[in-house]
Amino acid sequence: MGIEVGSILDGKVTGITKFGAFVSLPGNRSGLVHISEIAYSYVNDVHDLLSEGQDVKVKVIGIDDNNRINLSIKQALPPPPRPERRPGPRPGGPGDRPPRPEGERRPPSRRPAPGRGFTPEPAQPRGPASFEDQLKQFMQSSDSKLSELHMNEKRGNRRGGRK
């Protein structure tokens, strides 16, 4: 039986390193399970989940040009169920603040006075924009800001600054 990408095989852990575990496969072959492919959760130490001689089910996720076999334990297992999202206010949201006492004023806004500081671009219509549209919009905004900076720099030099 040939070993192909996507195959799920039974193997045995033959060695453990800080970056993963070596697994013997059928046909006197062996492969590496990288630490990131051991479990769906964060793995700090491979020894916490695997031990030498342990039988494991692995999925072949890659074979490189040097015929090294990359394996995954987590992809050979069904993914864990996702936690249910509960509707309701999020922590830190407006529902978490106590109500303002009657007659108390809001703190002053920290926005710059009109005509000073940053002036935002006019709001663009929201909706699904293609990557190209987003990139074009970003480039236009960037060019505009750069030319504004450049003009401010030139004006500063005319007022007796160094050249």
Stockholm file with secondary structure:
# STOCKHOLM 1.0

chainA/1-163         MGIEVGSILDGKVTGITKFGAFVSLPGNRSGLVHISEIAYSYVNDVHDLLSEGQDVKVKVIGIDDNNRINLSIKQALPPPPRPERRPGPRPGGPGDRPPRPEGERRPPSRRPAPGRGFTPEPAQPRGPASFEDQLKQFMQSSDSKLSELHMNEKRGNRRGGRK
#=GR chainA/1-163 SS CCCCTTCEEEEEEEEEETTEEEEEETTTEEEEEEGGGSCSSCCSCGGGTCCTTCEEEEEEEEECTTCCEEEESGGGSCCCCCCCCCCSCCTTSGGGSCCCCTTCCCCCCCCCCTTSSCCCCCCCCCSCCCHHHHHHHHHHHHHHHHHHHHHHHHHHHHTTCCC
#=GC SS_cons         CCCCTTCEEEEEEEEEETTEEEEEETTTEEEEEEGGGSCSSCCSCGGGTCCTTCEEEEEEEEECTTCCEEEESGGGSCCCCCCCCCCSCCTTSGGGSCCCCTTCCCCCCCCCCTTSSCCCCCCCCCSCCCHHHHHHHHHHHHHHHHHHHHHHHHHHHHTTCCC
//
